[in-house]
Amino acid sequence: MEAVKNLFVIPFQDKFIIYRPLLRLAFVGNQAMAQLALRLSDGETASTAGGEAMRFLEEIGFMAPDQAPPAHLDQQFQPANAVLLTTNQCNLRCTYCYANGGLGSLRELPFDIARTAIDYVYQNAIDLGLPSYSVTFHGGGEPVQAWSLMLRATEYARSKPLPCRVAMVSNGVWSPRQREWILKNVDELSISFDGMPGTQNAQRPFASGHGSSVAVMKTLRALDQAGLHYGIRMTAIAPWNTQLPADVSFICHETGCQSIQVEPAFNTQRGQHQGPTEPESMVFADAFMDAFEIACQSHRELVYSGARPWLLATTFCTAPHNALIVNPLGKMVGCYEITNDAHPLAELSTFGNVDNSRVAVDNARRNALLAHLDEGKAACHDCFCQWHCAGDCYTRAYFGALNATDGVSPRCRMNREITARMLLWYIAAGDGVWHGQNACMGEMQLTRVF
Amino acid sequence: MIDDNNDKESQEQGQTDEKPQVYAVQKDLGCWRFQRRNFLTAAVYSAVVAAGALAGCEAPSAVTGTPRLTETSTAKNIPAPTSTHAPTSTPTATATATPTLTPTKTRTPTPTATVTSSPTATPVPIPQAAFVSDVTIPDGTVMSPGQKFTKTWRIKNVGTINLGAKTDSVFESGEQMGGTSPVSVGEVTPNSTADISVGLTAPAGVGKHAGQWRLRANGSVSLIPMTVEIFVALQESIAPGKEGVTIQLEGRTMTLPCGSPIPAGWVCSCNCVTAPKACSCDRVCTCDRVCSCDGNCTCNSVGHYWHPN
């Protein structure tokens, strides 16, 4: 019999989560069961292990060979998705905004650069024989603030023979005219929204200081009434334990949004980047699980990008691999958060330029970035999250590592803690054995990436 | 000196470790609980639970009070189990220095106690309670600022053992509203109910206010949460030109800030349009819990809503 590979024994309280990620199989056993599983992974055969335990393992499929690990993404850069970081202007002054959006001199992506980027990804889609390509309007500021550019770029992209899917990340503060256009023209939509009126107003105020809750709730209602499947992107700041579950509950009860992504922010000032401390990471883990259960009870999906047991991936995010991300300076970057040169990872993340006529990819720099990503995963080979966070977000991990005390950052521990508890949740929902089903949302979403 | 209970627990722990076992998992009252299962039935997912071996919550961590991963060193072994047998909050050993959660693939069994007795364990009863009703002040009750009230919850002992004389209710999170904590509940026998009352004062700030209290058996074992949720509103009309939500029910008229959730059953009207201020927009809202002046309000048609600065 083939030895059991890729096995992890995760201590939890006085028990062990016995986990085969590539087989999408997990259950809880005692120490003796964990030892048996490990002996099997070391090559001991069933005949010598024997007994009821072996029959149990065979019946649940534990003795099956691993499925093939997810494929590495192609190193060749041929993106069919243009992500346009259109402007640094914003009508909100979110207290945690890493980009310090809305302040500083105006930087807006010129249309000619947007057009070049669109031409580039369109041609890639043609060359790859894809049925469509996509354009995404994204962050650093509020895309709607560059309204004319958005209209023009969309019109241009849609004028091409191949269908173009238009996606957008927005704060949801729209005029009726904008709302009408967005509902008609945008295919995928993520609204940044933090929850209860008190939370939203405090964390995401207008530049005037007034709260934005009413305005964004109006948008969400319009989306619900239109029957759109949009996502909500929450940012959660301290105190997570009291705030996050309540905010998720509010979203579940007051909106029709089916998919909520929450990311914690640990910086205490705008324009800053900061990772969690050890206590913060554990408080967030607790709060996330409380919120996760609330979302499950409402049949909604709550996702934190650092803990994704439902996903098998070799990279945390496909952005550095197959998206052409261009910021208002015309620079090609590997992350949506590198909106200007002030970011500490701007130099590492910048691997080309887009101008009025061409996309110039600096392959040496891109390879250096990809090598950096691989280096980040070097410490993951013994971690049960290796196929899930896949080395984590390289920008967030960078700041998280600044608080590491023993080679493992609090963020990494946080991700493991949440992943393990999600596994327990799935095991409980699977009546003792997890076979890859998503307890909350039905079928697994194996293709989801961030 | 080892007391009998600990000795028994360690023996049973030893038994558990002697043979491989699998467990059903349950999230209960904020704790993960594990119930040992018969192998054959576990394999086909039926819920036959082997007698005993009910492991309770691990002691809350110092940080958040929630059980978490047992943190291990990077040593090449499986860490020794740490829990006690009973499902109470008996403190257990938790790792301290340089913890990592790195699992190991190398087997070096940790020495464990060996026992010779038969592996028959006795189920350990646990205190259990259920929330029955709000006797007074149901959620969503509207009050004036500073109004004093008594919140009473009714709970029931749904377990098989008494909730002891030291059973109490303690404030846990949210707003305490001046309530004294803990509140003694006293002994509650199985299948009987008890009313728990706490004197509170509505906060001065208008809007929704909520607090969570928790029933504790014998003053230590966390049982069920009990919530108090009120709306504080002003008994006055919205001044002309000011933003706000007017709510009405059975002859009472009160006001709330824009964006406030609307208490169930109340009818609201609002002036909550954020810009431009000069526009008058008093009208009846859709009242779908958050009053936001949805509909045909002409104030928003000016077109610069997205560019206020």
Interface residues (C-beta under 8 A of the other chain):
Chain A: L7 F8 V9 I10 P11 F12 Q13 D14 K15 F16 F27 V28 G29 N30 Q31 A32 M33 A34 Q35 L36 L38 R39 S41 D42 G51 E52 A53 R55 F56 E59 I60 N91 G102 E142 V144 Q145 W147 V173 W174 S175 P176 R177 Q178 P197 G198 N201 F206 A207 S208 H210 G211 S213 V214 A215 M217 K218 R221 N241 T242 H253 E254 P279 M282 V283 A285 D286 M289 E293 D382 C383 F384 T405 D406 G407 V408 R413 R416 E417 A420 R421 L424 W425 I427 A428 G430 D431 G432 V433
Chain B: Q13 T16 D17 E18 K19 P20 Q21 V22 Y23 A24 V25 Q26 K27 W32 F34 R37 F39 L40 A42 A43 V44 Y45 S46 A47 A55 C57 E58 S61 V63 T64 T66 P67 R68 L69 T70 E71 T72 I78 P79 A80 P81 T82 S83 T92 T98 P99 T100 L101 T102 P103 T104 K105 T106 R107 P109 T110 T112 S173 G174 G207 C258 G259 S260 P261 C272 T274 D288 R289 V290 S292 C293 D294 N300 S301 G303 H304 Y305 W306 H307 P308 N309
